[in-house]
Amino acid sequence: MSYLIRSAVLLAALLTLGACAETKLPPLFCPKIALLDSASDLTRFNGAGRDLLDTSFHARIDLVPAECRNGQDNRVETALQIVSRLDRGAGLQQPQVQFSYVVTVLKGDEVFDQVDVPVSVAFPGGVERVASTSKLVLLRFPIPEEKVLPSYRVLVGFRLTPDELAYNRSHPTR
């Protein structure tokens, strides 16, 4: 499916989700969503080498569209998806690649919740670049009884190995 068609389907799904909300009032709050700088790219290699010929694929998070709504049980719900582009590397040995995103919810500086989002993407024969949209991730935040609104933040990135994180830090792309 082309990137534009996937984007249109995603937008329609999010609008449908919004139309199903229990109440039409705007949500009391919506958490800030950001990419983890050192985990917004993923380069996988097929062995110990780290040059272009050893690269299996490179992935980059492009968008994290999200929508907030008032949910049940005195909660705010945030629905998000992660849109990435993947480039085939010269060292790709299998047409199917697997990886995971990690969605971390912080309340202040404390981890409130963390969700792994596994992904499997195929590179059809002769295709060098593909787009991928994750499954819908639904996060629920309690609305506090006190008048002070909580300071939730949502950080999105790839689930990286220590070697992949070190590679990103030594090869910044953004």
VEXKE-805559 format. One record per residue: residue number from 0; x, y, z of N, C-alpha, C in turn; residue in three letters. Coordinates in nm, 4 decimals, decimal comma. Last residue first. Example, Ala and Ser with C-alpha at 12.3 -4.5 7.8 and 13.67 -1.06 7.14 Angstrom:
BEGIN
(1; (1,2850; -0,2250; 0,7080); (1,3670; -0,1060; 0,7140); (1,2900; 0,0030; 0,7870); 'ser')
(0; (1,3190; -0,5690; 0,7800); (1,2300; -0,4500; 0,7800); (1,3200; -0,3300; 0,7800); 'ala')
end
This chain:
BEGIN
(173; (1,9685; 1,3273; 1,2697); (1,8676; 1,4356; 1,2758); (1,9328; 1,5648; 1,3133); 'arg')
(172; (2,1747; 1,1434; 1,2827); (2,1134; 1,1716; 1,1526); (2,0129; 1,2850; 1,1560); 'thr')
(171; (2,4871; 1,0493; 1,4312); (2,3593; 1,1219; 1,4387); (2,3060; 1,1566; 1,2993); 'pro')
(170; (2,6640; 0,8200; 1,5075); (2,6236; 0,8540; 1,3704); (2,4909; 0,9297; 1,3736); 'his')
(169; (2,6959; 0,7658; 1,7729); (2,8173; 0,7990; 1,6982); (2,7894; 0,8372; 1,5527); 'ser')
(168; (2,4361; 0,7083; 1,8482); (2,5042; 0,8207; 1,9137); (2,6318; 0,8610; 1,8399); 'arg')
(167; (2,3848; 0,4812; 1,6906); (2,3094; 0,6054; 1,6706); (2,3803; 0,7254; 1,7309); 'asn')
(166; (2,5689; 0,3002; 1,8104); (2,5829; 0,3372; 1,6692); (2,5089; 0,4686; 1,6415); 'tyr')
(165; (2,4577; 0,2793; 2,0660); (2,5927; 0,3349; 2,0506); (2,6159; 0,3790; 1,9057); 'ala')
(164; (2,2151; 0,1545; 1,9948); (2,2138; 0,2860; 2,0582); (2,3501; 0,3535; 2,0437); 'leu')
(163; (2,3142; -0,0881; 1,8984); (2,2391; 0,0009; 1,8086); (2,2321; 0,1423; 1,8646); 'glu')
(162; (2,4323; -0,1932; 2,1321); (2,5153; -0,1641; 2,0145); (2,4451; -0,0694; 1,9181); 'asp')
(161; (2,2050; -0,2244; 2,3017); (2,3124; -0,1319; 2,3398); (2,4029; -0,0962; 2,2206); 'pro')
(160; (1,9162; -0,2215; 2,0810); (2,0156; -0,2934; 2,1601); (2,1204; -0,1915; 2,2047); 'thr')
(159; (1,6065; -0,0390; 2,0987); (1,7422; -0,0593; 2,0479); (1,8238; -0,1479; 2,1408); 'leu')
(158; (1,3018; 0,0248; 1,9929); (1,3637; -0,0552; 2,0991); (1,5003; -0,0966; 2,0439); 'arg')
(157; (1,2597; 0,3591; 1,8746); (1,2807; 0,2170; 1,8470); (1,3355; 0,1500; 1,9721); 'phe')
(156; (1,0238; 0,5785; 2,0419); (1,1491; 0,5461; 1,9744); (1,1522; 0,3985; 1,9386); 'gly')
(155; (0,8587; 0,8332; 2,2187); (0,8491; 0,7245; 2,1221); (0,9848; 0,7041; 2,0568); 'val')
(154; (0,7138; 0,9459; 2,5161); (0,8353; 0,9400; 2,4357); (0,8297; 0,8162; 2,3480); 'leu')
(153; (0,4855; 1,1584; 2,6531); (0,4973; 1,0305; 2,5849); (0,6200; 1,0384; 2,4947); 'val')
(152; (0,4168; 1,2979; 2,9718); (0,4852; 1,3076; 2,8424); (0,4944; 1,1671; 2,7852); 'arg')
(151; (0,2105; 1,4666; 3,2059); (0,2457; 1,3449; 3,1342); (0,3186; 1,3806; 3,0052); 'tyr')
(150; (0,1587; 1,6251; 3,4581); (0,2533; 1,6571; 3,3509); (0,2999; 1,5275; 3,2850); 'ser')
(149; (-0,1838; 1,6845; 3,5603); (-0,0577; 1,6104; 3,5614); (0,0297; 1,6472; 3,4421); 'pro')
(148; (-0,3259; 1,9848; 3,6876); (-0,3213; 1,8830; 3,5833); (-0,1856; 1,8134; 3,5835); 'leu')
(147; (-0,4700; 2,0545; 3,9947); (-0,3454; 2,0631; 3,9175); (-0,3431; 1,9495; 3,8154); 'val')
(146; (-0,6925; 2,0041; 4,1485); (-0,7068; 2,0997; 4,0383); (-0,5823; 2,1080; 3,9497); 'lys')
(145; (-0,7403; 1,6528; 4,2202); (-0,6960; 1,7876; 4,2551); (-0,7005; 1,8752; 4,1294); 'glu')
(144; (-0,8007; 1,4197; 4,0905); (-0,9102; 1,4883; 4,1588); (-0,8699; 1,6299; 4,1977); 'glu')
(143; (-0,6658; 1,3582; 3,7613); (-0,6530; 1,3747; 3,9069); (-0,7724; 1,4494; 3,9648); 'pro')
(142; (-0,7432; 1,1102; 3,5381); (-0,7614; 1,2538; 3,5619); (-0,7563; 1,2737; 3,7131); 'ile')
(141; (-0,5175; 0,8686; 3,4094); (-0,6179; 0,9083; 3,5090); (-0,6232; 1,0604; 3,5217); 'pro')
(140; (-0,4887; 0,7734; 3,0749); (-0,4316; 0,8557; 3,1808); (-0,5409; 0,8923; 3,2805); 'phe')
(139; (-0,4063; 0,5244; 2,8434); (-0,5090; 0,5805; 2,9310); (-0,4425; 0,6512; 3,0489); 'arg')
(138; (-0,3396; 0,4637; 2,4998); (-0,2877; 0,4940; 2,6335); (-0,3984; 0,5590; 2,7149); 'leu')
(137; (-0,3230; 0,2494; 2,2355); (-0,4162; 0,3260; 2,3174); (-0,3584; 0,3400; 2,4578); 'leu')
(136; (-0,2004; 0,2261; 1,9176); (-0,1607; 0,2153; 2,0582); (-0,2538; 0,3057; 2,1377); 'val')
(135; (-0,2533; 0,0483; 1,6230); (-0,2999; 0,1559; 1,7085); (-0,2589; 0,1279; 1,8531); 'leu')
(134; (0,0446; -0,0715; 1,4595); (-0,0922; -0,0891; 1,5081); (-0,1262; 0,0297; 1,5978); 'lys')
(133; (0,2403; 0,1451; 1,2434); (0,2197; 0,0505; 1,3533); (0,0712; 0,0302; 1,3797); 'ser')
(132; (0,3232; 0,1537; 0,9115); (0,2405; 0,2176; 1,0135); (0,2102; 0,1131; 1,1199); 'thr')
(131; (0,5848; 0,2046; 0,6840); (0,5235; 0,1156; 0,7817); (0,4446; 0,1987; 0,8817); 'ser')
(130; (0,7079; 0,2052; 0,3511); (0,6533; 0,2777; 0,4657); (0,5841; 0,1762; 0,5562); 'ala')
(129; (1,0165; 0,1207; 0,1870); (0,8773; 0,0937; 0,2221); (0,8373; 0,1810; 0,3404); 'val')
(128; (1,2519; 0,1001; -0,0725); (1,1995; 0,1784; 0,0398); (1,0539; 0,1428; 0,0612); 'arg')
(127; (1,3123; -0,0815; -0,2756); (1,4214; -0,0352; -0,1889); (1,3733; 0,0402; -0,0660); 'glu')
(126; (1,1965; -0,3642; -0,4365); (1,1566; -0,2409; -0,3672); (1,2644; -0,2044; -0,2667); 'val')
(125; (1,2665; -0,6124; -0,5420); (1,3002; -0,4920; -0,6174); (1,2639; -0,3610; -0,5505); 'gly')
(124; (1,0146; -0,7848; -0,3680); (1,1257; -0,7912; -0,4624); (1,1446; -0,6619; -0,5394); 'gly')
(123; (0,9131; -0,6123; -0,0649); (0,8846; -0,6912; -0,1852); (1,0036; -0,6863; -0,2813); 'pro')
(122; (0,9978; -0,6325; 0,2510); (1,0479; -0,5609; 0,1347); (1,0153; -0,6481; 0,0128); 'phe')
(121; (0,7797; -0,6262; 0,5307); (0,8353; -0,6982; 0,4161); (0,8846; -0,5993; 0,3114); 'ala')
(120; (0,7933; -0,6080; 0,8813); (0,7788; -0,5366; 0,7542); (0,8466; -0,6178; 0,6452); 'val')
(119; (0,6565; -0,6163; 1,1955); (0,7179; -0,6996; 1,0935); (0,6889; -0,6332; 0,9593); 'ser')
(118; (0,6815; -0,5010; 1,5293); (0,6493; -0,4731; 1,3895); (0,7228; -0,5734; 1,3021); 'val')
(117; (0,5621; -0,4456; 1,8650); (0,6379; -0,5240; 1,7674); (0,5871; -0,4990; 1,6256); 'pro')
(116; (0,5836; -0,2197; 2,0966); (0,5000; -0,2363; 1,9786); (0,5815; -0,3124; 1,8744); 'val')
(115; (0,5674; -0,1967; 2,4467); (0,6438; -0,2403; 2,3300); (0,5464; -0,2664; 2,2162); 'asp')
(114; (0,5110; 0,0603; 2,6738); (0,4478; -0,0354; 2,5838); (0,5454; -0,0680; 2,4712); 'val')
(113; (0,4955; 0,1760; 3,0040); (0,5813; 0,1516; 2,8881); (0,5190; 0,0391; 2,8059); 'gln')
(112; (0,4270; 0,4293; 3,2504); (0,3877; 0,3125; 3,1730); (0,4855; 0,2978; 3,0567); 'asp')
(111; (0,5692; 0,6085; 3,4080); (0,4324; 0,5747; 3,4466); (0,3864; 0,4464; 3,3770); 'phe')
(110; (0,8764; 0,6960; 3,5225); (0,8104; 0,6143; 3,4210); (0,6755; 0,5695; 3,4764); 'val')
(109; (0,9184; 1,0358; 3,6317); (0,9009; 0,8932; 3,6630); (0,8334; 0,8205; 3,5475); 'glu')
(108; (0,9187; 1,3045; 3,6040); (1,0406; 1,2345; 3,5625); (1,0337; 1,0838; 3,5879); 'asp')
(107; (0,5912; 1,3432; 3,5166); (0,7062; 1,4154; 3,5697); (0,8313; 1,3499; 3,5154); 'gly')
(106; (0,5409; 1,0514; 3,3931); (0,4634; 1,1446; 3,4753); (0,5674; 1,2200; 3,5554); 'lys')
(105; (0,5856; 0,9152; 3,0720); (0,6464; 0,9726; 3,1920); (0,5438; 1,0605; 3,2625); 'leu')
(104; (0,5636; 0,6352; 2,8781); (0,4849; 0,7430; 2,9363); (0,5543; 0,7865; 3,0642); 'val')
(103; (0,7026; 0,5151; 2,5848); (0,7231; 0,5345; 2,7286); (0,6430; 0,6551; 2,7749); 'thr')
(102; (0,7053; 0,2792; 2,3516); (0,6297; 0,3990; 2,3862); (0,6369; 0,4109; 2,5374); 'val')
(101; (0,9198; 0,1409; 2,1202); (0,8875; 0,1489; 2,2618); (0,8198; 0,2839; 2,2851); 'val')
(100; (0,8998; -0,0857; 1,8461); (0,9003; 0,0500; 1,8995); (0,8796; 0,0380; 2,0493); 'tyr')
(99; (1,0964; -0,3489; 1,7083); (0,9921; -0,3004; 1,7995); (1,0116; -0,1518; 1,8249); 'ser')
(98; (1,1270; -0,5612; 1,4175); (1,1811; -0,4687; 1,5167); (1,0659; -0,4273; 1,6073); 'phe')
(97; (1,2058; -0,7586; 1,1357); (1,1298; -0,7392; 1,2584); (1,2051; -0,6419; 1,3485); 'gln')
(96; (1,1685; -0,8057; 0,7831); (1,2467; -0,7579; 0,8968); (1,1533; -0,7373; 1,0159); 'val')
(95; (1,1894; -1,0063; 0,4952); (1,1078; -0,9670; 0,6100); (1,1991; -0,9218; 0,7229); 'gln')
(94; (1,3694; -1,0988; 0,3087); (1,2835; -0,9860; 0,2703); (1,1976; -0,9331; 0,3853); 'pro')
(93; (1,7039; -1,1495; 0,4211); (1,5657; -1,1958; 0,4202); (1,4765; -1,0767; 0,3837); 'gln')
(92; (1,9384; -1,0011; 0,3959); (1,9387; -1,1405; 0,3509); (1,7981; -1,1997; 0,3428); 'gln')
(91; (2,0848; -0,6976; 0,3296); (1,9588; -0,7625; 0,3679); (1,9535; -0,9026; 0,3086); 'leu')
(90; (2,3084; -0,5484; 0,2630); (2,3290; -0,6731; 0,3358); (2,2011; -0,7435; 0,3778); 'gly')
(89; (2,2235; -0,3136; 0,1504); (2,2901; -0,4109; 0,0628); (2,3053; -0,5463; 0,1308); 'ala')
(88; (1,8976; -0,2322; 0,2858); (2,0425; -0,2228; 0,2799); (2,1003; -0,3317; 0,1908); 'gly')
(87; (1,6005; -0,0506; 0,2368); (1,6701; -0,1781; 0,2250); (1,8204; -0,1517; 0,2169); 'arg')
(86; (1,4552; 0,1699; 0,4597); (1,5364; 0,1558; 0,3395); (1,6104; 0,0238; 0,3455); 'asp')
(85; (1,1434; 0,2719; 0,5834); (1,2544; 0,1774; 0,5924); (1,3231; 0,1695; 0,4575); 'leu')
(84; (0,9670; 0,5039; 0,7794); (1,0115; 0,4612; 0,6467); (1,1340; 0,3749; 0,6658); 'arg')
(83; (0,6791; 0,5023; 0,9984); (0,8226; 0,4998; 0,9687); (0,8463; 0,4706; 0,8221); 'ser')
(82; (0,4522; 0,6031; 1,2342); (0,4739; 0,5906; 1,0902); (0,6236; 0,6038; 1,0641); 'val')
(81; (0,2580; 0,4886; 1,4891); (0,3941; 0,5297; 1,4558); (0,4163; 0,5000; 1,3081); 'ile')
(80; (-0,0329; 0,6175; 1,6529); (0,0325; 0,5199; 1,5666); (0,1689; 0,5767; 1,5309); 'gln')
(79; (-0,2519; 0,6566; 1,9375); (-0,1427; 0,6988; 1,8493); (-0,0969; 0,5828; 1,7629); 'leu')
(78; (-0,4851; 0,7913; 2,1533); (-0,4632; 0,6886; 2,0512); (-0,3537; 0,7397; 1,9582); 'ala')
(77; (-0,5427; 0,8486; 2,4849); (-0,4653; 0,8952; 2,3702); (-0,4426; 0,7765; 2,2784); 'thr')
(76; (-0,7942; 0,9344; 2,7152); (-0,7348; 0,8325; 2,6297); (-0,6606; 0,8997; 2,5145); 'glu')
(75; (-0,8410; 1,0114; 3,0520); (-0,8199; 1,0654; 2,9179); (-0,7491; 0,9574; 2,8380); 'val')
(74; (-1,0886; 0,9037; 3,2906); (-0,9586; 0,8932; 3,2247); (-0,9595; 0,9696; 3,0922); 'arg')
(73; (-1,3196; 0,8226; 3,4388); (-1,2442; 0,9439; 3,4728); (-1,1011; 0,9387; 3,4182); 'asn')
(72; (-1,4297; 0,5945; 3,3103); (-1,3667; 0,5848; 3,4421); (-1,2751; 0,7023; 3,4741); 'asp')
(71; (-1,3599; 0,6504; 2,9597); (-1,4408; 0,6034; 3,0711); (-1,3603; 0,6074; 3,1995); 'gln')
(70; (-1,2245; 0,9522; 2,8113); (-1,2622; 0,8114; 2,8124); (-1,3496; 0,7786; 2,9303); 'gly')
(69; (-1,1835; 1,2174; 2,5947); (-1,2266; 1,1788; 2,7279); (-1,2754; 1,0352; 2,7218); 'asn')
(68; (-0,8993; 1,1957; 2,3748); (-1,0429; 1,2072; 2,3994); (-1,0695; 1,1724; 2,5451); 'arg')
(67; (-0,6462; 1,2706; 2,1323); (-0,6898; 1,2520; 2,2711); (-0,8408; 1,2678; 2,2786); 'cys')
(66; (-0,4395; 1,1315; 1,8845); (-0,5627; 1,2014; 1,9164); (-0,6002; 1,1699; 2,0604); 'glu')
(65; (-0,1540; 1,1426; 1,6675); (-0,2223; 1,1034; 1,7905); (-0,3479; 1,1869; 1,8076); 'ala')
(64; (0,1151; 1,0400; 1,4599); (-0,0147; 1,1064; 1,4738); (-0,0873; 1,0517; 1,5959); 'pro')
(63; (0,4151; 1,0603; 1,4315); (0,3423; 0,9919; 1,5383); (0,2089; 1,0652; 1,5542); 'val')
(62; (0,6469; 1,0116; 1,1608); (0,5308; 1,0760; 1,2214); (0,4781; 0,9925; 1,3375); 'leu')
(61; (0,8948; 0,8810; 1,1096); (0,8588; 1,0057; 1,0422); (0,7490; 1,0822; 1,1148); 'asp')
(60; (1,1663; 0,6985; 1,2156); (1,0295; 0,7383; 1,2513); (1,0031; 0,8740; 1,1880); 'ile')
(59; (1,3497; 0,4933; 1,0007); (1,3394; 0,6247; 1,0646); (1,1929; 0,6528; 1,0943); 'arg')
(58; (1,5808; 0,2303; 0,9362); (1,4440; 0,2763; 0,9585); (1,4477; 0,4099; 1,0317); 'ala')
(57; (1,7719; 0,0342; 0,7224); (1,7707; 0,1545; 0,8058); (1,6256; 0,1990; 0,8159); 'his')
(56; (1,9057; -0,3000; 0,6976); (1,8064; -0,1966; 0,6698); (1,8287; -0,0781; 0,7634); 'phe')
(55; (2,1633; -0,4211; 0,6812); (2,0413; -0,4933; 0,6425); (1,9301; -0,3948; 0,6068); 'ser')
(54; (2,4879; -0,3380; 0,5963); (2,3600; -0,2847; 0,6432); (2,2438; -0,3678; 0,5909); 'thr')
(53; (2,7261; -0,4119; 0,4871); (2,6782; -0,4916; 0,6004); (2,5394; -0,4482; 0,6492); 'asp')
(52; (2,7841; -0,2211; 0,2992); (2,7602; -0,3569; 0,2510); (2,7069; -0,4489; 0,3606); 'leu')
(51; (2,8357; 0,0067; 0,4575); (2,7154; -0,0010; 0,3753); (2,6836; -0,1423; 0,3282); 'leu')
(50; (2,9725; -0,1267; 0,7708); (2,9749; -0,0406; 0,6530); (2,8482; -0,0631; 0,5708); 'asp')
(49; (3,0248; -0,2825; 0,9948); (2,9395; -0,1646; 1,0109); (2,9471; -0,0722; 0,8896); 'arg')
(48; (3,0376; -0,6372; 1,0766); (3,0772; -0,5177; 1,0017); (2,9772; -0,4047; 1,0178); 'gly')
(47; (2,9165; -0,8539; 1,1958); (3,0003; -0,7688; 1,2800); (3,0407; -0,6398; 1,2096); 'ala')
(46; (2,5938; -0,8613; 1,0389); (2,7100; -0,9268; 1,0979); (2,7871; -0,8285; 1,1824); 'gly')
(45; (2,3973; -0,7103; 0,9285); (2,3840; -0,8554; 0,9186); (2,5029; -0,9307; 0,9759); 'asn')
(44; (2,2475; -0,4351; 1,1098); (2,3551; -0,4931; 1,0288); (2,3413; -0,6449; 1,0294); 'phe')
(43; (2,0165; -0,1698; 1,1233); (2,0489; -0,3086; 1,1552); (2,1532; -0,3590; 1,0572); 'arg')
(42; (1,9419; 0,1297; 1,2605); (2,0216; 0,0686; 1,1546); (2,0590; -0,0700; 1,2015); 'thr')
(41; (1,6938; 0,3538; 1,3357); (1,7405; 0,2183; 1,3622); (1,8172; 0,1696; 1,2401); 'leu')
(40; (1,5969; 0,6550; 1,5023); (1,6506; 0,5855; 1,3855); (1,6961; 0,4473; 1,4298); 'asp')
(39; (1,5279; 0,7467; 1,7453); (1,4309; 0,7699; 1,6383); (1,4774; 0,7127; 1,5048); 'ser')
(38; (1,6893; 0,7417; 1,9676); (1,6215; 0,6174; 1,9318); (1,5165; 0,6382; 1,8221); 'ala')
(37; (1,7923; 0,9835; 2,0422); (1,8895; 0,8782; 2,0122); (1,8245; 0,7463; 1,9717); 'ser')
(36; (1,5472; 1,1302; 2,0830); (1,6496; 1,1688; 1,9854); (1,7406; 1,0537; 1,9461); 'asp')
(35; (1,2312; 1,0119; 2,0921); (1,3583; 0,9998; 2,1641); (1,4694; 1,0258; 2,0629); 'leu')
(34; (0,9733; 1,2392; 2,0038); (1,0622; 1,1294; 1,9664); (1,1830; 1,1301; 2,0580); 'leu')
(33; (0,6785; 1,3145; 2,1992); (0,8069; 1,3501; 2,1378); (0,8825; 1,2236; 2,0998); 'ala')
(32; (0,3804; 1,4575; 2,3104); (0,4421; 1,3413; 2,2469); (0,5689; 1,3874; 2,1767); 'ile')
(31; (0,2083; 1,5544; 2,6012); (0,3012; 1,5929; 2,4955); (0,3688; 1,4669; 2,4426); 'lys')
(30; (-0,1324; 1,4549; 2,6633); (0,0109; 1,4521; 2,6920); (0,0928; 1,4987; 2,5717); 'pro')
(29; (-0,3988; 1,6667; 2,7202); (-0,3437; 1,5728; 2,6237); (-0,1924; 1,5725; 2,6462); 'cys')
(28; (-0,6905; 1,7213; 2,9231); (-0,5504; 1,7428; 2,8906); (-0,5088; 1,6406; 2,7858); 'phe')
(27; (-0,9649; 1,6964; 2,8879); (-0,9146; 1,7858; 2,9910); (-0,7671; 1,8186; 2,9688); 'leu')
(26; (-1,0845; 1,6942; 2,5484); (-1,0224; 1,6289; 2,6643); (-0,9657; 1,7331; 2,7602); 'pro')
(25; (-1,3958; 1,8583; 2,4655); (-1,2522; 1,8374; 2,4435); (-1,1894; 1,7734; 2,5674); 'pro')
(24; (-1,7028; 1,6724; 2,4462); (-1,6220; 1,7763; 2,5092); (-1,4740; 1,7521; 2,4805); 'leu')
(23; (-1,8526; 1,4651; 2,3589); (-1,7997; 1,5542; 2,2557); (-1,7157; 1,6677; 2,3151); 'lys')
(22; (-1,8083; 1,1338; 2,4819); (-1,8495; 1,2715; 2,4999); (-1,7827; 1,3580; 2,3950); 'thr')
(21; (-1,7220; 0,8910; 2,3828); (-1,8419; 0,8973; 2,4648); (-1,8958; 1,0385; 2,4757); 'glu')
(20; (-1,6184; 0,8652; 2,0411); (-1,5938; 0,9057; 2,1791); (-1,7261; 0,9209; 2,2544); 'ala')
(19; (-1,6369; 0,8114; 1,7770); (-1,6947; 0,7128; 1,8682); (-1,6800; 0,7538; 2,0143); 'cys')
(18; (-1,4955; 1,0028; 1,6449); (-1,6402; 1,0089; 1,6333); (-1,7078; 0,9146; 1,7313); 'ala')
(17; (-1,2332; 0,9199; 1,6914); (-1,2809; 1,0415; 1,7559); (-1,4324; 1,0504; 1,7537); 'gly')
(16; (-1,2276; 0,6965; 1,5223); (-1,2071; 0,6788; 1,6653); (-1,2611; 0,7997; 1,7407); 'leu')
(15; (-1,2564; 0,8299; 1,2786); (-1,3606; 0,7378; 1,3227); (-1,3510; 0,7155; 1,4725); 'thr')
(14; (-1,0138; 0,9640; 1,2722); (-1,1367; 1,0415; 1,2744); (-1,2535; 0,9560; 1,3206); 'leu')
(13; (-0,8407; 0,7439; 1,2626); (-0,8357; 0,8330; 1,3785); (-0,9612; 0,9194; 1,3883); 'leu')
(12; (-0,9139; 0,6343; 1,0143); (-0,9272; 0,5545; 1,1371); (-0,9281; 0,6442; 1,2599); 'ala')
(11; (-0,8479; 0,8456; 0,8407); (-0,9870; 0,8015; 0,8506); (-1,0101; 0,7222; 0,9797); 'ala')
(10; (-0,5691; 0,8482; 0,8804); (-0,6485; 0,9655; 0,9146); (-0,7946; 0,9266; 0,9320); 'leu')
(9; (-0,5050; 0,5913; 0,7809); (-0,4752; 0,6278; 0,9192); (-0,5603; 0,7449; 0,9642); 'leu')
(8; (-0,5808; 0,6201; 0,5137); (-0,6464; 0,5187; 0,5970); (-0,6265; 0,5514; 0,7448); 'val')
(7; (-0,3978; 0,8192; 0,4369); (-0,5409; 0,8457; 0,4294); (-0,6188; 0,7475; 0,5167); 'ala')
(6; (-0,1556; 0,6825; 0,4762); (-0,1820; 0,8043; 0,5535); (-0,3302; 0,8362; 0,5534); 'ser')
(5; (-0,1822; 0,4761; 0,2872); (-0,1728; 0,4431; 0,4308); (-0,2055; 0,5645; 0,5166); 'arg')
(4; (-0,1814; 0,6347; 0,0559); (-0,3011; 0,5574; 0,0883); (-0,2999; 0,5203; 0,2355); 'ile')
(3; (0,0781; 0,7399; 0,0709); (-0,0370; 0,8301; 0,0733); (-0,1653; 0,7555; 0,1093); 'leu')
(2; (0,2366; 0,5056; 0,0552); (0,2444; 0,5894; 0,1743); (0,1223; 0,6803; 0,1841); 'tyr')
(1; (0,0597; 0,2212; -0,0808); (0,1462; 0,3378; -0,0896); (0,1374; 0,4209; 0,0377); 'ser')
(0; (0,0853; -0,1162; 0,0000); (0,0000; 0,0000; 0,0000); (0,0904; 0,1231; 0,0000); 'met')
end
